[in-house]
Amino acid sequence: MPGREEVFYYLNGLWLLIRGRSEGFQWLDLSDRGFWRSWWAIVYCLPPIFLDLWGTRAVYLQDMPENTHLGNGFWSGLLLLDLLGWTAPYAILYAAMVAGGYAQHFRQAVILLNWLSVPVQWALMAISASMIFAPANLDLQASIALVLYLVSGYAHVMVMLQLTERKALPAIAFVMTLAVGSVLTQYYAIDALGLSFG
């Protein structure tokens, strides 16, 4: 498992890429070994993921009868939903990169996106906190989410822009593919996992 110093090293590389500096690639392990090691990013994201589960629970219970008990199936279903939302869109991204002539960069894209998920997930804890402490205040949650998702979208586009050698159209298309893939994954997986909130 990569240590904290190594992870901060990668995050510094990502920060350079977001600022439009291609030398950020030199700070990242883009080898085959680096591809498999990048999945350790999920472990570093577990604290914000668990906080998100707790926030989702708080919002869910707003519309449920008092003393409603949520069993292990609810928690495991939410966790699986989060993990599917992370990994499943990569299949759609791969198809898009193959169609766009960037198949050779797919592994590098996964490495970049996996490590980029670490600061993004920790930043999204602000949404989770608002869900826990103000579960009925949907306007507050939406406002925080809008700002953070815009910032996250910008970071993703800038990173992909460096990967596509500053070609804006494919970079934006790949980020949109990820976003749509994530939405579709959650849309179909929620019912399949018995997590309908309506």
CNS distance restraints for C-alpha pairs under 8 A (distance, minus, plus):
assign (resid   1 and name CA) (resid  37 and name CA) 7.11 0.50 0.50
assign (resid   1 and name CA) (resid  40 and name CA) 6.36 0.50 0.50
assign (resid   2 and name CA) (resid   6 and name CA) 5.91 0.50 0.50
assign (resid   2 and name CA) (resid   7 and name CA) 6.48 0.50 0.50
assign (resid   2 and name CA) (resid  37 and name CA) 7.24 0.50 0.50
assign (resid   2 and name CA) (resid  40 and name CA) 7.21 0.50 0.50
assign (resid   3 and name CA) (resid   7 and name CA) 6.32 0.50 0.50
assign (resid   4 and name CA) (resid   8 and name CA) 6.08 0.50 0.50
assign (resid   5 and name CA) (resid   9 and name CA) 6.14 0.50 0.50
assign (resid   6 and name CA) (resid  10 and name CA) 6.42 0.50 0.50
assign (resid   7 and name CA) (resid  11 and name CA) 6.18 0.50 0.50
assign (resid   7 and name CA) (resid 115 and name CA) 7.92 0.50 0.50
assign (resid   8 and name CA) (resid  12 and name CA) 6.08 0.50 0.50
assign (resid   9 and name CA) (resid  13 and name CA) 6.55 0.50 0.50
assign (resid   9 and name CA) (resid  27 and name CA) 6.32 0.50 0.50
assign (resid   9 and name CA) (resid  28 and name CA) 7.53 0.50 0.50
assign (resid  10 and name CA) (resid  14 and name CA) 6.35 0.50 0.50
assign (resid  10 and name CA) (resid  27 and name CA) 5.72 0.50 0.50
assign (resid  10 and name CA) (resid  28 and name CA) 5.17 0.50 0.50
assign (resid  10 and name CA) (resid  29 and name CA) 7.86 0.50 0.50
assign (resid  10 and name CA) (resid 115 and name CA) 7.23 0.50 0.50
assign (resid  11 and name CA) (resid  15 and name CA) 6.12 0.50 0.50
assign (resid  11 and name CA) (resid 115 and name CA) 7.06 0.50 0.50
assign (resid  11 and name CA) (resid 116 and name CA) 7.29 0.50 0.50
assign (resid  12 and name CA) (resid  16 and name CA) 6.35 0.50 0.50
assign (resid  12 and name CA) (resid  24 and name CA) 7.40 0.50 0.50
assign (resid  12 and name CA) (resid  27 and name CA) 7.15 0.50 0.50
assign (resid  13 and name CA) (resid  17 and name CA) 6.38 0.50 0.50
assign (resid  13 and name CA) (resid  23 and name CA) 7.65 0.50 0.50
assign (resid  13 and name CA) (resid  24 and name CA) 4.04 0.50 0.50
assign (resid  13 and name CA) (resid  25 and name CA) 6.17 0.50 0.50
assign (resid  13 and name CA) (resid  26 and name CA) 7.14 0.50 0.50
assign (resid  13 and name CA) (resid  27 and name CA) 4.74 0.50 0.50
assign (resid  13 and name CA) (resid  28 and name CA) 6.16 0.50 0.50
assign (resid  14 and name CA) (resid  18 and name CA) 6.14 0.50 0.50
assign (resid  14 and name CA) (resid  24 and name CA) 6.08 0.50 0.50
assign (resid  14 and name CA) (resid  25 and name CA) 7.76 0.50 0.50
assign (resid  14 and name CA) (resid 112 and name CA) 7.40 0.50 0.50
assign (resid  14 and name CA) (resid 116 and name CA) 7.00 0.50 0.50
assign (resid  14 and name CA) (resid 159 and name CA) 7.12 0.50 0.50
assign (resid  15 and name CA) (resid  19 and name CA) 6.29 0.50 0.50
assign (resid  15 and name CA) (resid  24 and name CA) 7.37 0.50 0.50
assign (resid  16 and name CA) (resid  20 and name CA) 6.46 0.50 0.50
assign (resid  16 and name CA) (resid  21 and name CA) 5.16 0.50 0.50
assign (resid  16 and name CA) (resid  22 and name CA) 7.11 0.50 0.50
assign (resid  16 and name CA) (resid  23 and name CA) 7.11 0.50 0.50
assign (resid  16 and name CA) (resid  24 and name CA) 4.87 0.50 0.50
assign (resid  17 and name CA) (resid  21 and name CA) 5.00 0.50 0.50
assign (resid  17 and name CA) (resid  22 and name CA) 5.67 0.50 0.50
assign (resid  17 and name CA) (resid  23 and name CA) 7.43 0.50 0.50
assign (resid  17 and name CA) (resid  24 and name CA) 5.19 0.50 0.50
assign (resid  17 and name CA) (resid  25 and name CA) 7.39 0.50 0.50
assign (resid  17 and name CA) (resid 158 and name CA) 6.74 0.50 0.50
assign (resid  17 and name CA) (resid 159 and name CA) 5.47 0.50 0.50
assign (resid  17 and name CA) (resid 162 and name CA) 6.50 0.50 0.50
assign (resid  18 and name CA) (resid 155 and name CA) 5.70 0.50 0.50
assign (resid  18 and name CA) (resid 156 and name CA) 7.92 0.50 0.50
assign (resid  18 and name CA) (resid 158 and name CA) 4.96 0.50 0.50
assign (resid  18 and name CA) (resid 159 and name CA) 5.47 0.50 0.50
assign (resid  19 and name CA) (resid 158 and name CA) 7.47 0.50 0.50
assign (resid  20 and name CA) (resid 158 and name CA) 6.78 0.50 0.50
assign (resid  20 and name CA) (resid 159 and name CA) 7.98 0.50 0.50
assign (resid  20 and name CA) (resid 162 and name CA) 6.97 0.50 0.50
assign (resid  21 and name CA) (resid 162 and name CA) 7.88 0.50 0.50
assign (resid  22 and name CA) (resid 162 and name CA) 6.16 0.50 0.50
assign (resid  23 and name CA) (resid  27 and name CA) 7.58 0.50 0.50
assign (resid  24 and name CA) (resid  28 and name CA) 7.18 0.50 0.50
assign (resid  25 and name CA) (resid  30 and name CA) 7.89 0.50 0.50
assign (resid  29 and name CA) (resid  33 and name CA) 7.80 0.50 0.50
assign (resid  29 and name CA) (resid  34 and name CA) 4.85 0.50 0.50
assign (resid  29 and name CA) (resid  35 and name CA) 7.76 0.50 0.50
assign (resid  30 and name CA) (resid  34 and name CA) 5.37 0.50 0.50
assign (resid  30 and name CA) (resid  35 and name CA) 6.57 0.50 0.50
assign (resid  30 and name CA) (resid 107 and name CA) 7.86 0.50 0.50
assign (resid  30 and name CA) (resid 108 and name CA) 5.69 0.50 0.50
assign (resid  30 and name CA) (resid 111 and name CA) 6.80 0.50 0.50
assign (resid  31 and name CA) (resid  35 and name CA) 6.29 0.50 0.50
assign (resid  31 and name CA) (resid 108 and name CA) 7.96 0.50 0.50
assign (resid  32 and name CA) (resid  36 and name CA) 6.72 0.50 0.50
assign (resid  32 and name CA) (resid 107 and name CA) 7.85 0.50 0.50
assign (resid  33 and name CA) (resid  37 and name CA) 6.20 0.50 0.50
assign (resid  34 and name CA) (resid  38 and name CA) 5.92 0.50 0.50
assign (resid  34 and name CA) (resid 111 and name CA) 7.08 0.50 0.50
assign (resid  35 and name CA) (resid  39 and name CA) 7.34 0.50 0.50
assign (resid  35 and name CA) (resid 107 and name CA) 6.40 0.50 0.50
assign (resid  35 and name CA) (resid 108 and name CA) 7.25 0.50 0.50
assign (resid  35 and name CA) (resid 110 and name CA) 7.21 0.50 0.50
assign (resid  35 and name CA) (resid 111 and name CA) 5.43 0.50 0.50
assign (resid  36 and name CA) (resid  40 and name CA) 7.99 0.50 0.50
assign (resid  38 and name CA) (resid 111 and name CA) 5.49 0.50 0.50
assign (resid  38 and name CA) (resid 114 and name CA) 5.99 0.50 0.50
assign (resid  38 and name CA) (resid 115 and name CA) 6.43 0.50 0.50
assign (resid  39 and name CA) (resid 111 and name CA) 7.99 0.50 0.50
assign (resid  39 and name CA) (resid 114 and name CA) 6.55 0.50 0.50
assign (resid  40 and name CA) (resid  44 and name CA) 6.87 0.50 0.50
assign (resid  41 and name CA) (resid  45 and name CA) 6.29 0.50 0.50
assign (resid  41 and name CA) (resid 114 and name CA) 6.01 0.50 0.50
assign (resid  41 and name CA) (resid 115 and name CA) 5.77 0.50 0.50
assign (resid  41 and name CA) (resid 117 and name CA) 7.33 0.50 0.50
assign (resid  41 and name CA) (resid 118 and name CA) 6.30 0.50 0.50
assign (resid  42 and name CA) (resid  46 and name CA) 6.37 0.50 0.50
assign (resid  42 and name CA) (resid 114 and name CA) 7.75 0.50 0.50
assign (resid  42 and name CA) (resid 118 and name CA) 7.80 0.50 0.50
assign (resid  44 and name CA) (resid 118 and name CA) 6.57 0.50 0.50
assign (resid  45 and name CA) (resid  49 and name CA) 6.12 0.50 0.50
assign (resid  45 and name CA) (resid 117 and name CA) 7.62 0.50 0.50
assign (resid  45 and name CA) (resid 118 and name CA) 5.69 0.50 0.50
assign (resid  45 and name CA) (resid 121 and name CA) 6.28 0.50 0.50
assign (resid  45 and name CA) (resid 122 and name CA) 7.12 0.50 0.50
assign (resid  46 and name CA) (resid  50 and name CA) 5.99 0.50 0.50
assign (resid  47 and name CA) (resid  51 and name CA) 6.25 0.50 0.50
assign (resid  48 and name CA) (resid  52 and name CA) 6.07 0.50 0.50
assign (resid  48 and name CA) (resid 121 and name CA) 6.06 0.50 0.50
assign (resid  48 and name CA) (resid 122 and name CA) 5.64 0.50 0.50
assign (resid  48 and name CA) (resid 124 and name CA) 7.51 0.50 0.50
assign (resid  48 and name CA) (resid 125 and name CA) 5.68 0.50 0.50
assign (resid  49 and name CA) (resid  53 and name CA) 6.37 0.50 0.50
assign (resid  49 and name CA) (resid  79 and name CA) 7.85 0.50 0.50
assign (resid  49 and name CA) (resid  82 and name CA) 7.55 0.50 0.50
assign (resid  49 and name CA) (resid 121 and name CA) 7.36 0.50 0.50
assign (resid  50 and name CA) (resid  54 and name CA) 6.34 0.50 0.50
assign (resid  50 and name CA) (resid  79 and name CA) 7.96 0.50 0.50
assign (resid  51 and name CA) (resid  55 and name CA) 6.19 0.50 0.50
assign (resid  51 and name CA) (resid 125 and name CA) 6.97 0.50 0.50
assign (resid  51 and name CA) (resid 128 and name CA) 6.12 0.50 0.50
assign (resid  51 and name CA) (resid 129 and name CA) 7.64 0.50 0.50
assign (resid  52 and name CA) (resid  56 and name CA) 6.06 0.50 0.50
assign (resid  52 and name CA) (resid 125 and name CA) 6.96 0.50 0.50
assign (resid  52 and name CA) (resid 127 and name CA) 7.96 0.50 0.50
assign (resid  52 and name CA) (resid 128 and name CA) 4.92 0.50 0.50
assign (resid  53 and name CA) (resid  57 and name CA) 6.17 0.50 0.50
assign (resid  53 and name CA) (resid  75 and name CA) 7.35 0.50 0.50
assign (resid  53 and name CA) (resid  78 and name CA) 6.59 0.50 0.50
assign (resid  53 and name CA) (resid  79 and name CA) 7.24 0.50 0.50
assign (resid  54 and name CA) (resid  58 and name CA) 6.36 0.50 0.50
assign (resid  54 and name CA) (resid 128 and name CA) 7.60 0.50 0.50
assign (resid  54 and name CA) (resid 132 and name CA) 7.00 0.50 0.50
assign (resid  55 and name CA) (resid  59 and name CA) 6.41 0.50 0.50
assign (resid  55 and name CA) (resid 128 and name CA) 4.95 0.50 0.50
assign (resid  55 and name CA) (resid 129 and name CA) 6.72 0.50 0.50
assign (resid  55 and name CA) (resid 130 and name CA) 7.72 0.50 0.50
assign (resid  55 and name CA) (resid 131 and name CA) 4.77 0.50 0.50
assign (resid  55 and name CA) (resid 132 and name CA) 4.69 0.50 0.50
assign (resid  55 and name CA) (resid 135 and name CA) 7.66 0.50 0.50
assign (resid  56 and name CA) (resid  60 and name CA) 6.00 0.50 0.50
assign (resid  56 and name CA) (resid 128 and name CA) 7.56 0.50 0.50
assign (resid  56 and name CA) (resid 131 and name CA) 6.87 0.50 0.50
assign (resid  56 and name CA) (resid 132 and name CA) 7.92 0.50 0.50
assign (resid  57 and name CA) (resid  61 and name CA) 6.12 0.50 0.50
assign (resid  58 and name CA) (resid  62 and name CA) 6.65 0.50 0.50
assign (resid  58 and name CA) (resid 131 and name CA) 6.51 0.50 0.50
assign (resid  58 and name CA) (resid 132 and name CA) 5.64 0.50 0.50
assign (resid  58 and name CA) (resid 135 and name CA) 5.98 0.50 0.50
assign (resid  59 and name CA) (resid  63 and name CA) 7.75 0.50 0.50
assign (resid  59 and name CA) (resid 131 and name CA) 6.20 0.50 0.50
assign (resid  59 and name CA) (resid 132 and name CA) 7.45 0.50 0.50
assign (resid  59 and name CA) (resid 135 and name CA) 4.92 0.50 0.50
assign (resid  59 and name CA) (resid 136 and name CA) 6.96 0.50 0.50
assign (resid  60 and name CA) (resid  64 and name CA) 7.03 0.50 0.50
assign (resid  60 and name CA) (resid 197 and name CA) 6.98 0.50 0.50
assign (resid  61 and name CA) (resid  65 and name CA) 7.61 0.50 0.50
assign (resid  61 and name CA) (resid  68 and name CA) 7.36 0.50 0.50
assign (resid  62 and name CA) (resid 135 and name CA) 7.12 0.50 0.50
assign (resid  62 and name CA) (resid 136 and name CA) 7.00 0.50 0.50
assign (resid  64 and name CA) (resid  68 and name CA) 6.54 0.50 0.50
assign (resid  70 and name CA) (resid  74 and name CA) 6.03 0.50 0.50
assign (resid  70 and name CA) (resid  75 and name CA) 7.73 0.50 0.50
assign (resid  71 and name CA) (resid  75 and name CA) 7.00 0.50 0.50
assign (resid  72 and name CA) (resid  76 and name CA) 6.05 0.50 0.50
assign (resid  73 and name CA) (resid  77 and name CA) 5.78 0.50 0.50
assign (resid  74 and name CA) (resid  78 and name CA) 6.24 0.50 0.50
assign (resid  74 and name CA) (resid 195 and name CA) 7.14 0.50 0.50
assign (resid  75 and name CA) (resid  79 and name CA) 6.23 0.50 0.50
assign (resid  76 and name CA) (resid  80 and name CA) 6.05 0.50 0.50
assign (resid  77 and name CA) (resid  81 and name CA) 6.06 0.50 0.50
assign (resid  77 and name CA) (resid 193 and name CA) 5.89 0.50 0.50
assign (resid  77 and name CA) (resid 194 and name CA) 7.70 0.50 0.50
assign (resid  77 and name CA) (resid 195 and name CA) 7.10 0.50 0.50
assign (resid  78 and name CA) (resid  82 and name CA) 6.29 0.50 0.50
assign (resid  78 and name CA) (resid 195 and name CA) 7.64 0.50 0.50
assign (resid  79 and name CA) (resid  83 and name CA) 6.34 0.50 0.50
assign (resid  80 and name CA) (resid  84 and name CA) 6.03 0.50 0.50
assign (resid  81 and name CA) (resid  85 and name CA) 6.04 0.50 0.50
assign (resid  81 and name CA) (resid 186 and name CA) 6.71 0.50 0.50
assign (resid  81 and name CA) (resid 189 and name CA) 6.69 0.50 0.50
assign (resid  81 and name CA) (resid 190 and name CA) 7.16 0.50 0.50
assign (resid  81 and name CA) (resid 193 and name CA) 7.96 0.50 0.50
assign (resid  82 and name CA) (resid  86 and name CA) 6.38 0.50 0.50
assign (resid  83 and name CA) (resid  87 and name CA) 6.25 0.50 0.50
assign (resid  84 and name CA) (resid  88 and name CA) 5.28 0.50 0.50
assign (resid  84 and name CA) (resid 185 and name CA) 7.00 0.50 0.50
assign (resid  84 and name CA) (resid 186 and name CA) 7.80 0.50 0.50
assign (resid  85 and name CA) (resid  89 and name CA) 6.76 0.50 0.50
assign (resid  85 and name CA) (resid 182 and name CA) 5.20 0.50 0.50
assign (resid  85 and name CA) (resid 183 and name CA) 7.87 0.50 0.50
assign (resid  85 and name CA) (resid 185 and name CA) 6.03 0.50 0.50
assign (resid  85 and name CA) (resid 186 and name CA) 6.30 0.50 0.50
assign (resid  86 and name CA) (resid  90 and name CA) 7.88 0.50 0.50
assign (resid  86 and name CA) (resid 182 and name CA) 7.31 0.50 0.50
assign (resid  87 and name CA) (resid  91 and name CA) 7.82 0.50 0.50
assign (resid  88 and name CA) (resid  92 and name CA) 7.50 0.50 0.50
assign (resid  88 and name CA) (resid 181 and name CA) 7.41 0.50 0.50
assign (resid  88 and name CA) (resid 182 and name CA) 7.43 0.50 0.50
assign (resid  88 and name CA) (resid 185 and name CA) 6.85 0.50 0.50
assign (resid  89 and name CA) (resid  93 and name CA) 6.18 0.50 0.50
assign (resid  89 and name CA) (resid 177 and name CA) 7.81 0.50 0.50
assign (resid  89 and name CA) (resid 178 and name CA) 5.56 0.50 0.50
assign (resid  89 and name CA) (resid 179 and name CA) 7.90 0.50 0.50
assign (resid  89 and name CA) (resid 181 and name CA) 4.56 0.50 0.50
assign (resid  89 and name CA) (resid 182 and name CA) 5.53 0.50 0.50
assign (resid  89 and name CA) (resid 185 and name CA) 7.21 0.50 0.50
assign (resid  90 and name CA) (resid  94 and name CA) 5.98 0.50 0.50
assign (resid  90 and name CA) (resid 110 and name CA) 7.60 0.50 0.50
assign (resid  90 and name CA) (resid 178 and name CA) 7.07 0.50 0.50
assign (resid  90 and name CA) (resid 181 and name CA) 7.95 0.50 0.50
assign (resid  91 and name CA) (resid  95 and name CA) 6.50 0.50 0.50
assign (resid  92 and name CA) (resid  96 and name CA) 6.32 0.50 0.50
assign (resid  92 and name CA) (resid 177 and name CA) 6.89 0.50 0.50
assign (resid  92 and name CA) (resid 178 and name CA) 7.26 0.50 0.50
assign (resid  92 and name CA) (resid 181 and name CA) 6.32 0.50 0.50
assign (resid  93 and name CA) (resid  97 and name CA) 6.08 0.50 0.50
assign (resid  93 and name CA) (resid 174 and name CA) 6.44 0.50 0.50
assign (resid  93 and name CA) (resid 177 and name CA) 6.01 0.50 0.50
assign (resid  93 and name CA) (resid 178 and name CA) 6.08 0.50 0.50
assign (resid  93 and name CA) (resid 181 and name CA) 7.89 0.50 0.50
assign (resid  94 and name CA) (resid  98 and name CA) 6.09 0.50 0.50
assign (resid  94 and name CA) (resid 103 and name CA) 6.91 0.50 0.50
assign (resid  94 and name CA) (resid 106 and name CA) 6.39 0.50 0.50
assign (resid  95 and name CA) (resid  99 and name CA) 6.18 0.50 0.50
assign (resid  96 and name CA) (resid 100 and name CA) 6.04 0.50 0.50
assign (resid  96 and name CA) (resid 174 and name CA) 6.85 0.50 0.50
assign (resid  96 and name CA) (resid 177 and name CA) 7.31 0.50 0.50
assign (resid  97 and name CA) (resid 101 and name CA) 6.02 0.50 0.50
assign (resid  97 and name CA) (resid 102 and name CA) 4.75 0.50 0.50
assign (resid  97 and name CA) (resid 103 and name CA) 5.09 0.50 0.50
assign (resid  97 and name CA) (resid 105 and name CA) 7.95 0.50 0.50
assign (resid  97 and name CA) (resid 106 and name CA) 6.85 0.50 0.50
assign (resid  97 and name CA) (resid 174 and name CA) 7.29 0.50 0.50
assign (resid  98 and name CA) (resid 102 and name CA) 5.69 0.50 0.50
assign (resid  98 and name CA) (resid 103 and name CA) 4.49 0.50 0.50
assign (resid  99 and name CA) (resid 103 and name CA) 7.95 0.50 0.50
assign (resid 100 and name CA) (resid 170 and name CA) 7.21 0.50 0.50
assign (resid 102 and name CA) (resid 106 and name CA) 6.87 0.50 0.50
assign (resid 102 and name CA) (resid 164 and name CA) 7.96 0.50 0.50
assign (resid 105 and name CA) (resid 109 and name CA) 6.15 0.50 0.50
assign (resid 105 and name CA) (resid 163 and name CA) 7.58 0.50 0.50
assign (resid 106 and name CA) (resid 110 and name CA) 6.31 0.50 0.50
assign (resid 107 and name CA) (resid 111 and name CA) 6.32 0.50 0.50
assign (resid 108 and name CA) (resid 112 and name CA) 6.25 0.50 0.50
assign (resid 109 and name CA) (resid 113 and name CA) 6.01 0.50 0.50
assign (resid 109 and name CA) (resid 160 and name CA) 7.40 0.50 0.50
assign (resid 109 and name CA) (resid 163 and name CA) 7.36 0.50 0.50
assign (resid 110 and name CA) (resid 114 and name CA) 5.82 0.50 0.50
assign (resid 111 and name CA) (resid 115 and name CA) 6.38 0.50 0.50
assign (resid 112 and name CA) (resid 116 and name CA) 6.00 0.50 0.50
assign (resid 112 and name CA) (resid 159 and name CA) 7.55 0.50 0.50
assign (resid 113 and name CA) (resid 117 and name CA) 6.11 0.50 0.50
assign (resid 113 and name CA) (resid 156 and name CA) 7.63 0.50 0.50
assign (resid 114 and name CA) (resid 118 and name CA) 7.31 0.50 0.50
assign (resid 115 and name CA) (resid 119 and name CA) 7.91 0.50 0.50
assign (resid 116 and name CA) (resid 120 and name CA) 6.46 0.50 0.50
assign (resid 116 and name CA) (resid 156 and name CA) 7.85 0.50 0.50
assign (resid 117 and name CA) (resid 121 and name CA) 5.70 0.50 0.50
assign (resid 118 and name CA) (resid 122 and name CA) 6.34 0.50 0.50
assign (resid 119 and name CA) (resid 123 and name CA) 6.09 0.50 0.50
assign (resid 120 and name CA) (resid 124 and name CA) 6.21 0.50 0.50
assign (resid 120 and name CA) (resid 152 and name CA) 6.44 0.50 0.50
assign (resid 121 and name CA) (resid 125 and name CA) 6.71 0.50 0.50
assign (resid 123 and name CA) (resid 148 and name CA) 7.37 0.50 0.50
assign (resid 124 and name CA) (resid 128 and name CA) 6.85 0.50 0.50
assign (resid 124 and name CA) (resid 145 and name CA) 7.65 0.50 0.50
assign (resid 124 and name CA) (resid 148 and name CA) 6.81 0.50 0.50
assign (resid 125 and name CA) (resid 129 and name CA) 6.05 0.50 0.50
assign (resid 126 and name CA) (resid 130 and name CA) 6.33 0.50 0.50
assign (resid 126 and name CA) (resid 144 and name CA) 7.25 0.50 0.50
assign (resid 127 and name CA) (resid 131 and name CA) 6.30 0.50 0.50
assign (resid 127 and name CA) (resid 141 and name CA) 5.89 0.50 0.50
assign (resid 127 and name CA) (resid 144 and name CA) 6.17 0.50 0.50
assign (resid 127 and name CA) (resid 145 and name CA) 6.16 0.50 0.50
assign (resid 128 and name CA) (resid 132 and name CA) 6.30 0.50 0.50
assign (resid 129 and name CA) (resid 133 and name CA) 6.11 0.50 0.50
assign (resid 130 and name CA) (resid 134 and name CA) 5.28 0.50 0.50
assign (resid 130 and name CA) (resid 135 and name CA) 6.73 0.50 0.50
assign (resid 130 and name CA) (resid 140 and name CA) 7.22 0.50 0.50
assign (resid 130 and name CA) (resid 141 and name CA) 5.98 0.50 0.50
assign (resid 131 and name CA) (resid 135 and name CA) 4.39 0.50 0.50
assign (resid 131 and name CA) (resid 136 and name CA) 7.75 0.50 0.50
assign (resid 131 and name CA) (resid 137 and name CA) 7.86 0.50 0.50
assign (resid 131 and name CA) (resid 141 and name CA) 6.70 0.50 0.50
assign (resid 137 and name CA) (resid 141 and name CA) 6.60 0.50 0.50
assign (resid 138 and name CA) (resid 142 and name CA) 5.99 0.50 0.50
assign (resid 139 and name CA) (resid 143 and name CA) 6.06 0.50 0.50
assign (resid 140 and name CA) (resid 144 and name CA) 6.26 0.50 0.50
assign (resid 141 and name CA) (resid 145 and name CA) 6.03 0.50 0.50
assign (resid 142 and name CA) (resid 146 and name CA) 6.00 0.50 0.50
assign (resid 143 and name CA) (resid 147 and name CA) 6.53 0.50 0.50
assign (resid 144 and name CA) (resid 148 and name CA) 6.24 0.50 0.50
assign (resid 145 and name CA) (resid 149 and name CA) 5.83 0.50 0.50
assign (resid 146 and name CA) (resid 150 and name CA) 6.12 0.50 0.50
assign (resid 147 and name CA) (resid 151 and name CA) 6.33 0.50 0.50
assign (resid 148 and name CA) (resid 152 and name CA) 6.01 0.50 0.50
assign (resid 149 and name CA) (resid 153 and name CA) 5.86 0.50 0.50
assign (resid 150 and name CA) (resid 154 and name CA) 6.19 0.50 0.50
assign (resid 151 and name CA) (resid 155 and name CA) 6.28 0.50 0.50
assign (resid 152 and name CA) (resid 156 and name CA) 6.17 0.50 0.50
assign (resid 153 and name CA) (resid 157 and name CA) 6.15 0.50 0.50
assign (resid 153 and name CA) (resid 175 and name CA) 7.60 0.50 0.50
assign (resid 154 and name CA) (resid 158 and name CA) 6.17 0.50 0.50
assign (resid 155 and name CA) (resid 159 and name CA) 6.23 0.50 0.50
assign (resid 156 and name CA) (resid 160 and name CA) 6.16 0.50 0.50
assign (resid 156 and name CA) (resid 175 and name CA) 6.58 0.50 0.50
assign (resid 157 and name CA) (resid 161 and name CA) 5.83 0.50 0.50
assign (resid 157 and name CA) (resid 171 and name CA) 5.98 0.50 0.50
assign (resid 157 and name CA) (resid 172 and name CA) 5.85 0.50 0.50
assign (resid 157 and name CA) (resid 175 and name CA) 6.26 0.50 0.50
assign (resid 158 and name CA) (resid 162 and name CA) 6.52 0.50 0.50
assign (resid 158 and name CA) (resid 171 and name CA) 7.98 0.50 0.50
assign (resid 159 and name CA) (resid 163 and name CA) 6.58 0.50 0.50
assign (resid 160 and name CA) (resid 164 and name CA) 6.17 0.50 0.50
assign (resid 160 and name CA) (resid 171 and name CA) 5.05 0.50 0.50
assign (resid 160 and name CA) (resid 172 and name CA) 7.74 0.50 0.50
assign (resid 160 and name CA) (resid 174 and name CA) 7.69 0.50 0.50
assign (resid 160 and name CA) (resid 175 and name CA) 7.56 0.50 0.50
assign (resid 161 and name CA) (resid 165 and name CA) 6.25 0.50 0.50
assign (resid 161 and name CA) (resid 166 and name CA) 4.74 0.50 0.50
assign (resid 161 and name CA) (resid 167 and name CA) 6.08 0.50 0.50
assign (resid 161 and name CA) (resid 168 and name CA) 6.06 0.50 0.50
assign (resid 161 and name CA) (resid 171 and name CA) 5.06 0.50 0.50
assign (resid 161 and name CA) (resid 172 and name CA) 7.84 0.50 0.50
assign (resid 162 and name CA) (resid 166 and name CA) 5.39 0.50 0.50
assign (resid 163 and name CA) (resid 171 and name CA) 7.91 0.50 0.50
assign (resid 164 and name CA) (resid 168 and name CA) 7.86 0.50 0.50
assign (resid 164 and name CA) (resid 170 and name CA) 7.07 0.50 0.50
assign (resid 164 and name CA) (resid 171 and name CA) 6.32 0.50 0.50
assign (resid 166 and name CA) (resid 171 and name CA) 7.95 0.50 0.50
assign (resid 167 and name CA) (resid 171 and name CA) 6.43 0.50 0.50
assign (resid 168 and name CA) (resid 172 and name CA) 6.02 0.50 0.50
assign (resid 169 and name CA) (resid 173 and name CA) 6.04 0.50 0.50
assign (resid 170 and name CA) (resid 174 and name CA) 5.98 0.50 0.50
assign (resid 171 and name CA) (resid 175 and name CA) 6.40 0.50 0.50
assign (resid 172 and name CA) (resid 176 and name CA) 6.10 0.50 0.50
assign (resid 173 and name CA) (resid 177 and name CA) 6.05 0.50 0.50
assign (resid 174 and name CA) (resid 178 and name CA) 6.34 0.50 0.50
assign (resid 175 and name CA) (resid 179 and name CA) 6.31 0.50 0.50
assign (resid 176 and name CA) (resid 180 and name CA) 6.05 0.50 0.50
assign (resid 177 and name CA) (resid 181 and name CA) 5.89 0.50 0.50
assign (resid 178 and name CA) (resid 182 and name CA) 6.09 0.50 0.50
assign (resid 179 and name CA) (resid 183 and name CA) 6.34 0.50 0.50
assign (resid 180 and name CA) (resid 184 and name CA) 6.09 0.50 0.50
assign (resid 181 and name CA) (resid 185 and name CA) 5.99 0.50 0.50
assign (resid 182 and name CA) (resid 186 and name CA) 6.25 0.50 0.50
assign (resid 183 and name CA) (resid 187 and name CA) 6.02 0.50 0.50
assign (resid 184 and name CA) (resid 188 and name CA) 6.21 0.50 0.50
assign (resid 185 and name CA) (resid 189 and name CA) 5.80 0.50 0.50
assign (resid 186 and name CA) (resid 190 and name CA) 5.73 0.50 0.50
assign (resid 187 and name CA) (resid 191 and name CA) 7.50 0.50 0.50
assign (resid 188 and name CA) (resid 192 and name CA) 6.50 0.50 0.50
assign (resid 189 and name CA) (resid 193 and name CA) 5.91 0.50 0.50
assign (resid 190 and name CA) (resid 194 and name CA) 6.26 0.50 0.50
assign (resid 190 and name CA) (resid 195 and name CA) 4.97 0.50 0.50
assign (resid 190 and name CA) (resid 196 and name CA) 5.82 0.50 0.50
assign (resid 191 and name CA) (resid 195 and name CA) 5.69 0.50 0.50
assign (resid 191 and name CA) (resid 196 and name CA) 5.40 0.50 0.50
